[in-house]
């Protein structure tokens, strides 16, 4: 045991070149400086700094950036809000984004993963771990497993193949200018933990800010040169040491000293002379907390890997489904165009063609719905022939629900000579939106009843779908929520939910009205109108 800190290991990520531009976003200036220093030690030449998400977005609009390192909790615009804004911008959507966080709430981490974060780096972190996560974020391939830490003998740099039985043992740093106290404390904990000692505040700070920081510091206050308060203050200004628990071991007993220590982030005070029966259980308690914090990084790495795997499977599935479906469409079209196919067969083949096209649209739509849910979708609005879309859906519905003997009517009443109004949105979205709602109305309508779809010549456009039968009272308030269904065999509760998302993504909205006396359900969809026809 000695006070020689581990030599700095400057690991340069293989993915960094001289041209790589980093954006560091943090509202705490010392943290921006420290992170910049770590990056420069890795060989990074160009680093851009921002103190919040709004400033970061302005910088991203003005200049090229290759990767973002952002703190989570910031004023004005948080790291999560910045991430969503970046993923929602078509020009920035694929930008590698590392979130730096002490966040421990699983639901919020899941939100960051769903929003498209490239990697999560849990505080406190070392320069080596930062380098490893930069490599992961900049690499387009599968996420690599985090390397296991390998500890070393005091003052000796570890080799890549070194295996040490102490690797799993947490480390305590004892800082005291009195040799007897160093010996007492080191012998008190050496059977349970790896213990490092130093009599100097300066050396203590070097160890805490090295690539191999301790897990807990037992820190004397009254020391020559740099005292314990100053050591603690400097620790809180560096990402490697800011979250290391500090227990002050001191002869100072006044309330002023205790208050100052708490302000500097001390987790406990132990009064000299030391009572081992008091100190040992307190240290064990904080070591349990340390292990929980370490486990967070492994948990988040696993969550990210699982999310990436799920996305890969979904992408592969979508890709593999498109080929066979395209083959079916080609075959059906060839049969329909064959002169030997009679009129009735052609009509049936056109229904098969339309249904297969619907499936293809659903496959294409699934990735867009995910972007909408996570705030990453950006609408490219264009004129949409909404009348044609409604007519196609109604015609298909008449065939699909023929066994129910429904009357499915479409009403587009226009002045003589006036063209059918067009919506301003996305044609695929409109098709899926109304296909879901009209299908839902036909399924809910009693046999031999009437379903009416009306396109009103208004600004904005309104499309009204009416059917006999009422939505059950217990689900009316949640009708457009996710997974809400009632009495439908095999129903997923996603049709009306996706319809709401698709309407809102086109700057419109959808509403439900129920009349129990008339036994009537009405769905009203409002969409922007193409201004060229207003």
Buried (B, 14 or more C-beta within 10 A) or exposed (E): BEBBBBEBBBBEBEBBEEEBBBBBBBBBEBBBBBBBEBBEBBBBEBBBBBBBBBBBBEBBEEEEBBBBBBBBEBEEBBBBBBBBBBBBBEEBBEBBBBBBBBBEEEEEBEBBBBBBBBBBBBBBBBBBBBBBBBBBBBBEEEBEEBEEBBBBEEEEEBEEEEEBEEBEBBBBBBBBBEEEBBBBBBEBBEEBBBBBBBBBBBBBBBBBBBBBBBBBBBBBBBBEEBBBBBBBBBBBBBBBBBBBBBBBBBEBEEEEBBEBBEEBBBBBBBBBEBEEEEBEEBBEEBBEEBEEBBEBBEBBBEBBBEBBEEEEEEEEEBEEBBEEBEEBBEBBBEBBEEEEBEEEEBEBBBBBBBBBBBBBBBBEBEEBBBBBBBBBBEEEEEBBBBBEBBBBBBBBBBBBBEEBEBEBEBEBEEEEEEEBBBBBBBBBBBBBBBBBBBBBBBBBBEEEBEBBBBBBBEEBBBBBBBBBBBBEEEBBEBBBEBEBBEEEEEBEBBBBBBBBBBBEBBBBBBEBEBEEEEEBBBBBBBBBBBEEBE
